[in-house]
Structures are given as C-alpha cells and as structure tokens.
Amino acid sequence: RRGGERGEMVRHVTKITSLSRSEVKQVLALAGSMKARPADFGRDLERKSLLMLFEKPSLRTRVSLEVGMTQLGGHAIPYMTGDSPIGKKETYEDTAAVLSRMADAVTARVKSRDQVVGLARTATIPIINALDDFAHPMQMLADMLTMAEHCRGSFDADLDGLVVAFVGDLENNVTYDLMRSAALMGMTIHLAGPPSCTIEAEVLAECADLAPDAVQRFETAEAAVAGADVVYADSWMSYGIDAQARAARFDALLPFQVTTDLMRLAKPGAKFMNCLPAMRGEEQTADVIDGPQSIVFDQAENRLHAQKALLSLLIHGTVA
C-alpha cells in the first residue's frame, strides 16, 4: 500500500468523522496558515496529481480543488462519470487499483455513498468524499474554519460551546455532517424542519455515541434559532428534485425560511451561513444573505484553504 510519502496506512475521508477531533484541528490550523501565507506552500504538492471524479454538477468543488492543487504546485484532473458511473462499467476494486497506480489522491462527488465506500475499500491512495448522499466532509472543514475565524477569532480555536441552528431540509448530506461535526467538536446543533423530514437512524446513533446532547430537534425555526451563534441554511431544491414536487416542497419548507426577523432571535452578532448555491426568496431572504451578518462568501472561499490543507496532510501521510 502506498499510504502517503511516509509509508503509513492510507487514510480515506468518507464523512467528517473519518477524522478525529485532533485531526480536524490539525487540518484547520494548517488551512489557516495556508490562507495567511499561501506563497509558503507553493511547492507543497509538487509533482502530485489529484483525480477529481464528478457525477454531480459542481462549481465551488471543482474550482477550489483545481485552483488549490495548482497553488500547491500539483495538478488536478477532472473526470466526468455521467456516462460511465463508478462501479458500473467495472468493479470498484478494479477502478481503485488502477487509480492507485496513477494518481496520488481521488476526490469523488457522486450520487451514492456506495460509490465512495466502494472505492475506499481497496484503494491505496486517499479517497475523499467531495459529496454524496450521506456526507459532505470537505464542506464541513470549510464551515468549521469559517466558524473559528468569525466566531472565535482564530483559525485553530476550539469550537466547544458554539450553538449552530440549521433550519430547512433535514434529510441531506450537509445536515448529517453538520450533526456529526457538532458532536465531534463540542458544539450543539439545533435542528428545525418539516415533520416529514426523517433523519437516518445511523446518523442519530453515531452522534449520540459521540456526544449525547449535541443534537437537538425543535418543532419551529424560532425555537431552534433562539440564542444561536450561527444560523445555517441550505438549498431547498437540490439537484434532482422533480419539477412537480417543487411547489409542495416549497410550501412545506417556507415556515423554516431564514428572515431578518428570525435572525433577531439569535445571539447579537450571530452569523448567517449557507454552503451555496443559494436562492434568495427560498431558504433565506435577500436581506439576510446580502446583509451584514452573512459570511457566505468567506465560507465559500474557505473551501479552497481547507481542502488544500486536507489534501496536503493526506497525500503526505501526516494527518495524525
């Protein structure tokens, strides 16, 4: 097994809890250094190649990974899998074996968790989940970097005690990994969404094992947001939502829209986050996302810095 430059066992990141608390802090600290002094890391991944697999459309993921590898002196190769889904034309094991002999790491933005897990099962280079139906760990690292930066004043600060309110659709990869992030890093997450939203039992059980009181669900957005440090929203109409279902979905989610009035219930100075893309008039109003409490574009930029740090540590085999 290649397992990084130092010969350690290879590490994969399929969800945010693939990393320990101390490893997350290690990534965030390095990301902060890379953001502050990018020129210092210009040859960090020289002659290294990242293969980026895309089954789902992407803007921030592709640009941040490709720019990040270039800034670190490496090379990123985008490969669209729409006509040849991973695990269909050949086995996961065969694909992983070939990629492990050519690339130094793989990111996969796909529709199913089975694809990420299938590649990671036998690959001897890092496999990193760039989004599936179960988790979004690269987004989580950027989110926590942003929370540390804006709520704690330091990239490597502890996030213990921070209260994050997520309102909207609770059955998605971002919600699930935010829950895991809170349980892992000592935060509390308040959830509010339509009663029809059913969170997967596996996610609830994992969070309860990490921190029994980290995840709290409320019936209303107002109750969830009260006293929060961060208010977080995500797209209501993700890729693949049937056009006929959009109207009913909008009506069900409208009570959980983030408005200026809702933000007033959070702590003074609370921040608004959205992992983007965002639709003004849906998950939040324009005055919220374009207002002074919004940090969504710092959050988007931090995808670049957090992913550079993660790739560096995984490829060099120094995450510990």
Buried (B, 14 or more C-beta within 10 A) or exposed (E): EBBBEEEBEBBBBBBBBBBEBEBBBBBBBBBBBBBEEBEEBEEBBEEBBBBBBBBBEBEBBBEBBBBBBEBBBBBBBBBEBEEEBBBEEEEBBEBBBEBBEEBBBBBBBBBBBBBBBBBBEBBBBBBBBBBBBBBBBBBBBBBBBBBBBBBBEEBBBBBEEBBBBBBBBBBBBBBBBBBBBBBBBBBBBBBBBBEEBEBEEEBBEBBEEBBEEBBBBBEEBBBBBBEBBBBBBBBBBBEEEEEEEEEEBBEBBEBBBBEEEBBEBBBEEBBBBBBBBBEEEBBBBEEBBEEEBBBBEBBBBBBBBBBBBBBBBBBBBBBE
